[in-house]
Amino acid sequence: MLHGWAEFRAPATIDVDGRRFTGRRYVIATGAGPAIPSVEGLSDVDVLTNENVFALDARPASLAVIGGGAIGCELAQAFRRLGAQVTVVEALDRLLPQGEAEASAVVAELFEAEGIAVRTGAAVTKFEARERRGAARLHLADGETVAVDRVLVAVGRRAVTDGLGLEAAGIETGDRGFIRTDATLRTTARHSYAVGDIAGTVQLTHAAYEMGRIAAGNALSRLSRRRFDPSFIPSVTYTTPEVARVGITEAEAAGRNGRVAYLPMTEVDRAVVAGETGGFVKLVTTRRPLLRGLAGGRFVGATVVAPRAGEMIHEIVLAMRARMFPARLALATHAYPTWSVAMQQAAAQLFVEADGRRARPARRVP
């Protein structure tokens, strides 16, 4: 274990603070950092990011969160519940824009109820630094201005490759500077692999762990050529309620003969008893290549919005990974009354009318 700055000098040689090392294989895992957009005046503002926000020793009275993705939504809700006045500014037309529209709607409704101001479809054209450290006035494209004590930027991630000497190693980068890899996580240089955020595929801790196992195995074995498949990697946004997702969305399944089972939490007894009915379960299936829709086809995606969504989603992750028939989930006895009963209730819609609901064809929802 060496603590120092590593730089490639040749395809198989690195320099660590003046010491040269040669290896047959390398795994690069330098990660990613917060991206800071190029907006007029932003460089004059002492901004917060997910890396330095936890060093605050006092709560700001007001906070603007730039970006309505997972990190932005999580921190916006956290600061609001700590007592700050929070405004979320998202350039796209909804929060959590990469997921299901229904999930975005649930989070937006909750934010409104909690007093979080949400500005979607809005772009910041200028930041005007104020006297207090970190304070700023935001100028939006529609002419609105927002004055806050601090600004938190959560608009994406940038690759951490500065000073690595990738060109000397023959390692190419792609979009936003992330290292290009194939399905085995090998880079454009035969001797090197890239894992985690720096590979630019799925930027999640558990994805990095899986990528590390695969890359290390491939690097150390002449025969092993395991492949990383991001379609089996779940993601969870830790708002309250949680938003969990795996695989593709309903809109993505619409052109693939997809079917959707949808169950609102208002029809799940555990949610009713807990008074947490703001959410839903959505299961997405498609036909199998030869067996078509037999026993429900196959699971290709799911979204769960519920207090325990991060735990519930793994049932579908396992079903997808094992290529399980949806019928097995529908027939598996679940303890009552648990949150996971919702998964069985939703899966049953693929075969029968359950409590007045039945699976429907996937639609290209907004």
N, C-alpha and C positions, 0 to 999 in steps of 0.2 A: 504494500500500500504506500503510494507516494502522494504527498500533498505538494502540488506545484502546477505550473502552466505547461500543458502539452501542446506541441506543434509538430505536424508532419514535415519531415525534411525530404522524404522519398516515399514511394508506395509502401515500404515495409519498415521505415525508420521514423522514430519520433524523438523529439528533443524535449526534455523536461527540466526546465531551468538550468540548461547547460549540460545536462547528462544525456547521452545518446543511448537509445534502446532499439533493438531490432526484434520483430516478432513475425510469426507466420500469419496470425489472424488478429484483427482488431475489432472491437465492438465500441461504437461511438454512442454515448448516451449523455450528451451535454444539455439536453432539454431545450426549453423555450422560455421566453420572458414576455411581459406585457408589451403589446404594441401601442405606440403613442402616435395618433394620427397627425398629419400635417395640416393644422388649422391655425389661422392667424391668431397670434397672441397666446397660444397654448404653452409655448416654451417659456413664457414669462410667469406662468402659474406653477406653484409648488403642488403638483398633482399627487393624488393617492392612486395606488394600484393594489392588486391583490397581494403584492409582495411587501409593501410597506404599511398598509392600512392597519395591521395588527400591532404596530409600534406606537399608535396613538395613545396618549395617556389622559386624554379628555375627549368627551363627546362633542363634536361640532353641533352647533345649534341648527344648522341647515346644511344639506349635502345634495349635490347634483351627481347623479350616476350616469355616465355616458356609455350607453350600451345596454340593451335589454336581453342579453343572453343569460346563460346559467349563472356566471359569476356576478353579473350586474344585478340580477333578480335576487340572488341569495343575500348579497350585502345590502341591497336596498331595504329588504324586509328586516334584516337584522338591525340596521341603524334606526329604522322607524320604530321598532319595538324597544329600542333603547331611549327613544324620546326625540330623535332628530326629525326635522322637517325634511322630507326626501322628495326629489324630483328625478324621474327616470326619463332620459332622452334616448330614443331608439330611431335610427334612420329608416328602418323597414316598417311595414304597416302593422306589426304586432310584436308583442313580447315573445321570447323563445321562438323565433321565426323558423328554426330548422325542424320543429316537431309538428304535432297535430294542432290544427287550428282550435279545436275544442280545449286543449290543454292551455293554450295561450289565453283563451277567453276566461277560463277558471281563475288563472293567476291574475289577470287584469281586473276581474271583478273583486277578488280578494284584496288586491292592492288599493282599489278605490275605497272599499269598506274600511281599510286600515288607515286611510288618509294619505296614501302615497300618490303624488301627482305623476301621471304617466303621459308622456308626449311621444306618440308613435308617428311614423311618417314624418319625422322632424329631423332637421340637420342643423348643427351648430356651425354658423359661418364665422364667428369671431369670439374669442375669449378676451375679456378686459380685466386685467389684474387690478385688485383693490388694495387698500393700504395694509390690511391684516394679512399675515402670512397664509397663503393658500386660498384666500378669498378671491372670488371672481364674479364678473357679470357675464352671463352667456347671452349671445345674440343669436336667435334662431332665424331660419330662412323665412318664416312667415311674419317676421317683424317683432315677435315677442321677445322680451328680455327676462332673464331669471338671475337674481342675485343670491349667491350662496356663500357660506363660510368656507367650504371645502369642495373640491371637485375630485371625483373618483372615476378613473378611466378604465373601462372594461370592454374594449371593442375588438379584442382578438389577441393573438399571440405572434411573436416573432422568433425566428430561429436564433439560437445562440451558437454561432459558428465563427465569430470574430477571433482571429489569431490562430485558428486551428491548422492553417496551411493545407486546406483541402485540395487546392489545385496541384500541389506537389505530390499528393497521394493519388491523383486521378479520380477524385470523388466529385461528382457533379451535384449541383443543387437545382431545385426547381422553383415552383411557386413560393413566393415570399421567403426564399432562401433556405427552405427545408431540404434536407438531403434526400435525393431520389433513391428509392429501393425497389426491388422486385418483391414478389410474394414471399420469398424465403428471407427477406430483410437484408439481402446482400446489396451493397451499393454498386455504383458503376466501376468500382475497383474490386477485383476478385478477392482480395485479401481482407476486405472490410465489410462490416455490417453496421446498421444504424437502428437504434431502438428508442422507444419512448417518444416524447414530444418532438424531438429533433427530426424524426421520420415524417412528421406532418400528416399522419393518417388519422389516428384516434388519440387525442390528447387527454388521456385519463390515466390515473395512477395504476389501476388494475390492468389496463391495456398495456402499459409499459412493462409490468411484471410478466405478462404473457409473452410479449415480444422478446423480453430478455431471455426467457426460458427457450424460446424457439431459436433465437439467433445463437445463443451459446451452444445449444445442441448441434446446430448446423455447422458452426465454426469448428467444433471439436471432433466431428465425425465425417468420415469420407462418404458415408452412405446416407446419412440422415438428410433429408431435404424437406423438413416440415414447413408448412406454409401458414402464414398468419391470415386469418379470415376476419375482417372487422365486422361482418354481419352478425357475429355471435357475441359481440361486446356490448353489454348494457351500459346505459348512462343514467345518472340520477341527478336532478336538480334539487338541492336540499332547501327548498322553500317549505312553508307549511300551508297546504299539504305538499308532499313531495311529488315530483313529476319524474316518472321512470319510463324509459323507452329502450327497446331493442329492435333491430332489424329495420324494415322499411315502413313507411307511413301508408295510410289508406290511399292518398293521391298517387303514390308511386306504384301501388298494386292495381290501380284502376285499369291500366292497359295490359294486365297480365291475368285476366279472368279472376281477379281477387274477390274474396268475400270477407265481410266484416261482421263481427259480433260486438254489439255495443251495450254496455250495462251501466246506467247511472248509479252513483253511490246512494241515491235516495231509495233504491230497491235492495240494498244490502243491509241486513239486520244489524250487523256489528256497527256499521256506520251510523245507522239511525240511533242505536242505543248510546253511542259515543257522542252524538250530536255533531258529527263530522261528515255531512252528506255532500259537500262541495267537491265533486270529483267523478271519476268514471273508470271503467275498464274497457279497452278496445283491443280486440284480437283480430289479426289480419292473416288470412290464409290464401293459398293458391292451389291449383291442381298439381298433382305429381306427374312427371313425364309419361309414365305408362299407366299408372293406376288412376290418373285423373283425380276426381273428387272422392274416391273411395275412402270411407271412414273419416271424412272431413278434409282430405287432401293433406296439406302440410302447413305448419305455422311458418310465416315469413316475417312477422313483426308483431309488436304489441306496444301499447302505451297505457300506463296506469297512473292516475292522479288520485292520491289518497294519503292519509297520514303515514301508512306503512308501505307505500308504493315501492320503495327501494328494496324491501324484503320480498314483496309479492312478485316482482318482475322475474325473479330467478326461476320460477316454475316454467315460464315460457322459454327462458334461456336454455334450460335443460332440455325441454321438449324440442327446441330447434336444433340443438347440438346433437341430440340422439335421433333426430329425424322421426320423432314420435308422431303417430297418428293422433289428431285432435280428439278422436273418440276415447282414447285412453285417459285423457285429462277429464273429459266429461263424465267418465264412469268411475274415476277415482274418488273414494269417499273422503271428504274433508271434514275436519272437526267443526262442530257448530257451537257457538257462533264465532267464527274467526274472520279476519279480513280476507284470508285466502279462499273462503267459500265463494267470493265474488268471481274468482278465476273459473271455478267449476260451473257456476251459474252462467257465465258468459259463454263458455265452451259448449254448453248444452244447446245454445241457440243455433249452433251449426247443424243440428240434427232434428230438433223438435221446436215447437213454439213453447218458450219458457216464460211464464208469467206475462204472457201477451207479447213477447218479443221473439223475433226470429232473425237469423243472419240475413244480410242483404248484400247485393253486389257492391263492390268498392266504387266510390265516386271520386271524381277529381275535385275534391273540396278545395277552397282557397287556402 
